[in-house]
Amino acid sequence: MSDDARPLLVFFSSARSGPCRRMESLVAHIARKDRDRLRVVQVDVEQRADLVERLSIERVPTLVLVANRKAIARIDGRASAPRIEAMLQQHLRPIVV
């Protein structure tokens, strides 16, 4: 774990899942747009069974927002950009202009 204070958005996915592949570009866009406020990592559920079990991932895609080593928000299943943004805005620091 790094000393980076930004929350971490974990994108649980599978290469065999159509909904996951369709969400990849959306998650990549959010990662670029909010890179100063958020870290993003993609986890293949077939390669990280330990994380899947620890965070009780039952379906893909699933997004889990982690801060201070604790899951603070999640979205199970495919989600739209507005739904993801609404979840993130509750937990990210405001943008300083």
Protein Blocks (a to p, Z undefined) as FASTA:
>chain_A
ZZbfbdcddddddfklmklmmmmmmmmmmmmmmmmmoccddddfklmmmlmmmnopabdc
dddddeehiafbdcedjddfklmmmmmmmmmccddZZ
